[in-house]
Amino acid sequence: MKRPRLIIVGAGQAAAQLIASLRADGFEGPVTLVGEEAYPPYQRPPLSKAFLKGEIGLDRVILKADSFYEEAGVELRLGRRAVAIDRDRRMLRLDSGERLGFDRLVLATGSRVRRLSCPGHDLSNIFYLRGIDDVEAIRPHLVAGARLAVIGAGYIGLEVAAVARGLGLEVTVLEAAPRVMMRVTAPQMSSFFEAVHREAGVRIACGTMVEAIEGAGRAEAVRLADGRRVEADVIIVGIGIVPAGVALAEAAGLACDNGIAVDALTRTSDPRILAIGDCTSHPSLLYGHRVRLESVQNAIGQAKTAAAHLLGRDQPYDEVPWFWSDQYALKLQIAGLNAGYDRVVLRGDPATRAFAAFYLSGGVLIAVDAVNRPPDYMLGRKAIGERARPDPERLADPDIPLKDILS
Ligand SMILES: Cc1cc2nc3c(=O)[nH]c(=O)nc-3n(C[C@H](O)[C@H](O)[C@H](O)COP(=O)(O)OP(=O)(O)OC[C@H]3O[C@@H](n4cnc5c(N)ncnc54)[C@H](O)[C@@H]3O)c2cc1C
């Protein structure tokens, strides 16, 4: 087919990259982009960093100007939600009732926030952070002296805490797990970040469940299972995300497995339908099992693979995953996935606020967390892809150049 009609569902990071790669590489078919938000694709990382702080405006958050889509000949259907896929007729139904025909379909539906379900979860002044509209709703509450309770000490919760402290709020972080960022880092990293936040004046309570949000109409306090009560003027919840678009895919009979299941070429169980970004799980050749990643890199990488596939130039997706988090003046860079590690080697002294944690499994380097040490992150990422087996004793010695250890 010379000019297949392509529809992309979900106007986010992955969709923007897909369009850019397709048009740059000569895809000539008509493209329609359906997005339920009112905005053209934008980047989310600044929403818990510079944009939340007010340091940058919307123009720096939106990925491409409207003229890009005009010039690329892409029809934007924003403020529209895709509600059903008819695979036999190759039709996509929108919430407006409209039906759009396609030859190829790409699902790029991202993630949705996990919501509280405890008593009081629906009071006002409780916010989540996923989109521009969330930031706009939160901003008026970020005033010096206000009491903020952050529920969840993952990346987003801690980034919000750092921004809010910078703006002069009284911040308490509440976490059910025994330590901050437990899902993603080693205890040494958690202790370091916890100490940094406490030093900045953030109160942190780990190992305690939220039992209820108290208040009449608006949230006034968080009641914890251990009996404590944390008074708050505003509550921001960051307790994880779930892949979006799974119900849409499942209803169409597409295989799902912790997200929309795709292969290394981003094909779903129906090869005419691809899926990319947060909404997918894909086979990681590096780690030998399926993974679902929540990162800009994955959205961009899978989008490039999908574009290549749509153009008949298959290039299987198999990158070393990477991610970052900015908290205060700290840049945390993460390469690889540390699940299943049996040894952590620290390189550098956390007291200097520039150090790295290397994760090994059976002697093989599987992940690196680097704080303010970009070279450790860069070299570590490369070595993970090469399945390096560094000597742990040498790795721990910052006087031996890392390139000598990892090469
Ligand atoms: C606050 C915040 C901070 C982050 N910080 C970082 C970071 O520092 N580093 C990093 O690597 N990653 C970070 N991320 C994650 C990163 O932004 C995501 O991994 C990335 O946006 C995923 O891109 P995507 O295109 O798959 O999904 P998204 O960018 O989420 O886009 C999906 C779009 O699809 C729309 N949609 C869903 N269902 C439908 C439907 N049925 N019909 C129409 N439209 C639909 C959604 O509304 C959304 O607009 C952060 C995310 C957030 C929220």
The ligand as an ORCA input file, in Angstrom:
! r2SCAN-3c Opt
* xyz 0 1
  C       4.996     14.694     36.360
  C       5.777     13.732     35.522
  C       7.161     13.762     35.537
  C       7.887     12.868     34.747
  N       9.255     12.933     34.772
  C       9.977     12.128     33.962
  C      11.386     12.209     33.914
  O      12.007     12.996     34.635
  N      12.048     11.395     33.046
  C      11.398     10.506     32.239
  O      12.034      9.781     31.466
  N      10.049     10.386     32.282
  C       9.326     11.175     33.123
  N       7.969     11.069     33.148
  C       7.315     10.023     32.343
  C       7.163     10.434     30.898
  O       6.608     11.701     30.807
  C       6.290      9.405     30.198
  O       6.976      8.165     30.249
  C       6.005      9.791     28.758
  O       5.221     10.940     28.711
  C       5.296      8.664     28.041
  O       4.927      9.078     26.756
  P       3.643      8.458     26.036
  O       3.553      9.139     24.721
  O       3.710      6.999     26.109
  O       2.415      8.888     26.941
  P       1.878     10.338     27.314
  O       2.906     11.385     27.118
  O       1.275     10.179     28.657
  O       0.725     10.604     26.248
  C      -0.410      9.784     26.144
  C      -1.586     10.637     25.719
  O      -2.642      9.770     25.293
  C      -3.888     10.310     25.714
  N      -4.906      9.255     25.694
  C      -5.002      8.178     26.510
  N      -6.063      7.419     26.158
  C      -6.633      8.017     25.089
  C      -7.768      7.693     24.269
  N      -8.500      6.620     24.454
  N      -8.083      8.559     23.264
  C      -7.335      9.667     23.032
  N      -6.261     10.012     23.768
  C      -5.911      9.190     24.781
  C      -3.536     10.842     27.094
  O      -4.494     11.775     27.560
  C      -2.163     11.478     26.838
  O      -2.306     12.816     26.426
  C       7.208     11.931     33.938
  C       5.805     11.897     33.922
  C       5.099     12.784     34.708
  C       3.594     12.735     34.698
*
